Amino acid sequence: MTRQKKIRLSETGLIKLNALPKESGRSIKPYLRSLINKIVPYNKPNLEYLEILSELRLICSNMNQIALIANKSSYIDYK
């Protein structure tokens, strides 16, 4: 069963309430539900962070492939 609650906010409180969910990439309702369930919503990562994360994943994948070949062949060329 869904129930409604009305709250009163100051102008600055309303501005914050509208801004914070946008920063986390959510709408107001899911944002407030998260807070009620004691889950702190994190801000949505920026594009540069996501690009760096993608590059790091590729580097790690390459390193794992190199390590796999080195372990199979028991040979590592340091040159």
Contacts in CASP RR format, 6 or more apart in sequence:
PFRMAT RR
TARGET T0000
AUTHOR 0000-0000-0000
METHOD contacts of the structure
MODEL  1
MTRQKKIRLSETGLIKLNALPKESGRSIKPYLRSLINKIVPYNKPNLEYL
EILSELRLICSNMNQIALIANKSSYIDYK
9 17 0 8 1.000
17 28 0 8 1.000
18 28 0 8 1.000
20 31 0 8 1.000
20 41 0 8 1.000
21 27 0 8 1.000
21 28 0 8 1.000
21 30 0 8 1.000
21 31 0 8 1.000
21 41 0 8 1.000
23 43 0 8 1.000
23 44 0 8 1.000
24 31 0 8 1.000
24 41 0 8 1.000
24 42 0 8 1.000
24 43 0 8 1.000
24 44 0 8 1.000
25 44 0 8 1.000
26 34 0 8 1.000
26 41 0 8 1.000
31 41 0 8 1.000
34 40 0 8 1.000
34 41 0 8 1.000
35 41 0 8 1.000
45 53 0 8 1.000
70 76 0 8 1.000
END
